[in-house]
């Protein structure tokens, strides 16, 4: 028997219509944006627009007056968008407030426990990262604390960190394992990461296996390297949570040759590739990242100019992490040279025990006010460009505001889009829309 639905009984289509938007930083277009086009306000900022959102998707962008003619005058105040309503078309006036895309954090370490604050004085006294590790600090210290923590404790810590990132406008975040450093604990951290990604009103997540983060105590370097390929990688693939592999390719940690072996095995197993490179010295990671055509080569603090060109020619995003040199007391790379050379680049938080910063607006403030990077270029580096290396789980575009993209956007508490990076001590956003649902800050 065939059943036919009476159209009168179909659920009404629920829409949210935002009108009277001030400057709209839509950042629309195909692929990553490079060069001086990253600063082109005429191409990337629109005025007098409105947005129609249906379910979790942007359906239409048009002149505000046109949308008011089509859907009616504003009938809902912004603060009421968070509540359930029977109104079919909720039309909201933003009163000239600026709107930018949801921010995309493409490099973070969310799940770990412990406190390494004592390392601050060691750094001030001239101890290197390697020396601090030999003194009982560093990654291995965090591993010890993390292994002793319960799943519930780690889940709660991760959730609080994601909530903090969301208050600062992040709607999608990449998170790595790497503080378990054995099969059972690496799988456990990824499982917790997977559970966190199912929570409502938090950034969606992109999961990365970083078993090659350091060598755990009590295991030889060679034995641990072999176990990464023979034990951890198969277990990670069987679990199916991680989308990517990452390796800490740095002198004193994993060599270029070891990193290449791990990356090749991971690619054959169906995982995408990322890479930590050249954080402390130019160790050849840039050349490897270019050869392997990884999605993103991050840190890249000391990568030489020839390798930077190779990375760009290979289509590799250079992921700069401004918070790390900030907390380590080091100089920043020349970000503007990336613009001048037309190279692909982005920024991310690198949230970790030594760099507990989850605010991309704060990091953009560092770029703008300390490194003289144009605020629009900084915005591209925190939205459209990192979105290319960390796809949204829905399969829809994100990191931009255009028809067909996921409805992730930030509403500024200002009529100027530049304010997104000029309030480093607080969130610049009055609220964030994530997958079509508005959450007030």
N, C-alpha and C positions, 0 to 999 in steps of 0.2 A: 504494500500500500504506500502511495506517495503522499506526503504531507506538504501542504503549502502554508506559509506564514501569511496571515492577514497583515498587510502593511500598517493598519491602524494599531497593531499591537507591538510594532517594533519600538525598541527603546529610542527616545529622542537623542539626537546628536548634541553633545555638550561641547560648547566652544568657549574659549577665553579669548577676548579681543582686547588687545592693548592699544590705546590711542593716545594722542597728545604726547608722543615720545619726543624727547629732546634729541640730541645727537645720538644716532644709532651706529655703533661700531660693529657693522655686520661682518666685516672681514671675509666676505664671500669670494669664491673662486676655486679653481682646481689646483690641488697639490699644495706643497709648501710655498711660502712666499719669501723671496730673497731680494737682496740688493736694496736700492733706494726706494723701490716700490713698497717696502715695508713701512715707509714713512709718508706715503701718499694719501693725505687726508681726503682728497677729492674722490679717490677710488674706493676708499675703505670706510668712510663715514657718510651716512645719509641723514637728511633732516626732514622733519614733517611727516614721518612715517608711522604706520601702525602695523601690528602683527596679529594674525589670526592663528590660534593654536587649537588643534583638535586632538583630544587624547594626549599623546606624548610627542606630537609632531607639529612642526611649523607648516601651515597649509597655504598661507598667503602673506605677502608683505606689499603694502600699498600706501598711498597717501592717506593720512589720518581722516581727512574730511570724507574721502570715498568710503572708508570703512564705517564711519558713523552713518552715512546715508544708507549703507547696506544693512547694518546690524542694529542701528538705533543709537540714541544718545547714551552716555555712560550711565549704568544702572547699578554698579557695584563699586565700593571703595576698595582700595588696594589691600587694606588690612583684612577684609572679609574674604579674600581669595583663598585663604588657608582653610576656611570652613566649608562644609558641604552645603550645596545650594541646589534648589530645584529649578533655578533659572537656566533656561536652555542656552542662551547666549549671554555670558557675563562680560559686559563691556566696561573696561576700567580706564579711567584717565590717569596717566602718569604725571600730569601737570608739568611737563617739560623735563622730567628727569631723564638722564642719559641711561642707555642700556648697552651692555657689552656681552659677549658670549660667556658661557660658563668656562671657568679656567680649567686647564688640563695639566696635571702634575705628572710628568712622565718618568720620574725617578724618585722613589722613596723606599724607606725601610720602616714599615709600620709596626711589625710585630716583633717585640723583644721586651725584656725587662732588665732592671738593674739601674744603677746610678754611677756614672763615671765622672762626676763633677770634679773629683780630686785631680783629674788630669789637666785641668786648666792651669794650675800652678806649675805643673811639670812642663807644660808647653812654654809658659812664661820664663821658666828657668832654662830654656834652650834645649829641652829634650825633643828628639825627633819622634815621629810616629812609630818608627821601628823600635827605638829605645823604650818608649812607653809600653809597647807590647811586651818587651823583654822584662819589664818591671812588674808585670802582672796586670797591666791595663789593656786597652785596645779591644779588638773584636773578641778575643778569647775570653776576656772578662765578662763581656755581655753574654757570650755563649753559656758560660757557667751559670749565670743567673737565670737565663731563659730556660735552660734545661730543667731547673729546679721549680719553675713556675707551673701551675696547673693550667689546663686548657681554659678554664673559666677566667683565671687571672689574665691570661694573655688576650683572650677575647675582649674582656672589659677594657684593657689598656688600648687595644686596637680601635675599639669603638669610640673611646674618648678622643683619640687622635683624629679619627675620621670626622668626628663632629667639629673639632677645632678647624680642620681643613675646610669643611663645608661653610663654616661661619665666615671664612675668608674668601669664599666664592669658588672654591674648587668643586667641580661637579664630576670629575673623573680622575682617577689616580692609579698609577702603576705602583705595585708593592712587591718587594722581593723577599724571598726567604733568606737564609744565609747566616742565621744565628742559632742553627741547630747543629750543623756540621757532622751529622751522621744520618743514616737512612731513616731511622724512626723519627727523629726530631725534625728533619727537613720536611718529611711527609706531614708531620703534625702541624708545622707552621703553615704549610700550604692549605691544609684542611681548615684551619682556623681562618685563614685569608678567604677561602671559599665561602665559609659561613658568614663572614662579615659582608661579603658582596651581596648577600641575600637580604640585608637589613634595609628597611624603608628609610627614606629621607636622609640618605648618606650618599657620598660619591660612589658611582659605579667603579669597578676595579678591574685592573689588568694584572694578571698574576705571573710572576717570574721566579724561576728556580735559580738561586744563587748559591748552590752548594760549594762552588769554587770561590769562596769568599776569603778563607784563611785555612791554615792547617791546625786542626784541633790538637790539644795536648795529649800526649801518650800515643800518638800515631806518627809514623815517619812520613815524610813528604811523599815519597814514592808510593807507599801503601795507600795513603789517602787519595792521591791522584788516580791510582788504579781503581779504587772503590767508587770514585765519582762516575766513571764510565761503566763499570761492571755491575754496580749495585744501585747507586742513587738514581742515575738517569733512567734505567728501566722501571724503577719503582715510581718515579715521577710521571713517566709516560703512561703507566698503567693506571695511576690515580686520575689523570686527565684534568687537573685543575690549572697547572701552569701552561701558559701559552708560549712563553719564551724561556730561553736560557741566557744567563749572564755569567761573566767570568771576571774576576779581579786580576786583570793582566797588568802586573806591576813588578819591577825588580824586587825580589825578596818575598814575593807572594806566588804568583803563577807566571811561568815564563811564556814567551810568545809561542814556543813550540807546544807546550802543554795546553795553552789556551786554544790554539788551533785544533788540536786533537779533540778537545771537549766540544768546541763549536761544530766541527764536522760531524761528530757522532750525534750531536743534538739535532742538527739539520736533517740528517738521515732518519732520525726518529720522529720528524715532523714538527719540531719546535722552531719558532722564530728565534732570531739571534740579536743579542745586545752585548755591549762590552764596556767595562770600566777600563780607561786607558790614561796613561801619562799624567797621573795625579801628582806624583812626587818628582818624577823625572821623565825625560823622553826615553821610554824603554822600548820603542818599536811597536807599541800598540796601535798607533795610527795607521801604519802600513798594513798590519794584519786586519784591522777593521775595514780598510778599503778593499783589500784582497778578498775578504769573505763577504763583503757587501752587507754588513750587519745593518739592522734597522737604525740603531742609534749608538754612537760612540761617545760615552759620557765622561765627565771631568775634563779631559783633553787640555789640562792646564798648561802642560809643557810640550805639547805636540809641535813639531817643527813645521815650517811654512810649506815645505814640499809635501809632507804627509797631509796637511790640511787641504791642499789642492787635490791630492789623490782621493781623499775622503769625499770631497764634493763631486769630483768627476764620477765616482762610483755611486752617487746618489745617497750617501750616508749622511744622516743628520748628526751634527755635533751638538751634544747636550751639555750645555754649561750649567754648573751648579754653584751660583754665586754665594750661597750661604756657607759653603765649605771653606773657601779661602777667608771669608769674613770671620768665622769662628776659629780658624786656625791661625789668624793673624798674618795672612799672606796677601800679596798683591793679586789683583784681578787680571785675567788675560785682557787683551785689547779687543773688546767686543765690537767696537765700531769698525775694526778691520774686516770683520766677517761681513758687515754690510757693504763696505767699500769694494770687497772682492766678489760680492754676489754669492756667498756661500750659504748653505742650508744650516740653520742653527735654531736652537730653542733653549729655554731655561727650565729648571725644575728645582724642587726643594732639597733633594738628598736628605730628607729628614732621617736622622739616625742618632745614636746616643751621644755623639759629639757635636751634633748640629741639630738642635731641637727647634727647627723653624718649619712651620707648615703654611705660613702666609706667603703666597706668591705676590700679593700686592707689596709686602715689605721687601721682598727680594727685588721686585721691579723698582722700588724706591732707591735701592742701592745702585742699580744700573743707571737710573736716570740722574740721581743727585750726586753720585760719586764717580760714575764712569761716563757720564755725558751721553748716554744712549737716549735716543728719541723715545718718548713715552708710547707712541703708537707702535714703533718697532718692538719695544718691550712687550706690548700687549700681544702682538703677533706671535712672539716667542713663548707666550704663556697660554696660547689658545690654538690657533690654526696649525702652527708648525708641529707642536708635540702631538696633536691629535692624529697626525699622519703616521706616527710611530706607535701609537697606543689606540687601536680601534675601539669604538664603543661596542659593548656586547650586543646591542640591538642590530648592529650592522648599518645603522644610519650614520650620516656624517655628524660630527660634532666639532666644537672649537670654533664655530662660525654660526652666523644667524642667516639662514637662507631657506628657501622653500624646499621641503623634503628633509631637512636636518632635524635631529632630535631637539625638543624644546628645552634646552639648557641655556639659561641666560641669567645675567646679574643686573639688578636694577640699582643704580647708584643713588646715593643720598645727595645728589648734586645735579645741576643742569650742565655740567662740564664733564666730558668723558675723561679728561686728564686726571680727574680726582681719584681714579682707580688706583693710582700709585703715589698719592700724596697724603695718605693718612696711615703711616706705617705702624702707629700704636693701636689702631682699632680697625674694625672692618669698615671699608668705605661703602658697603652695600646696605640698603634698607631691607633688601630681601633677595632671595635666589629662587629661580624656577628650575626645578630638576625633573626632567622627563614629564613636563607639563604641569607639575604640581608646585604651587608657590609656597615657599616657606619664609616667613618673616624673621628677620634678625633683630 
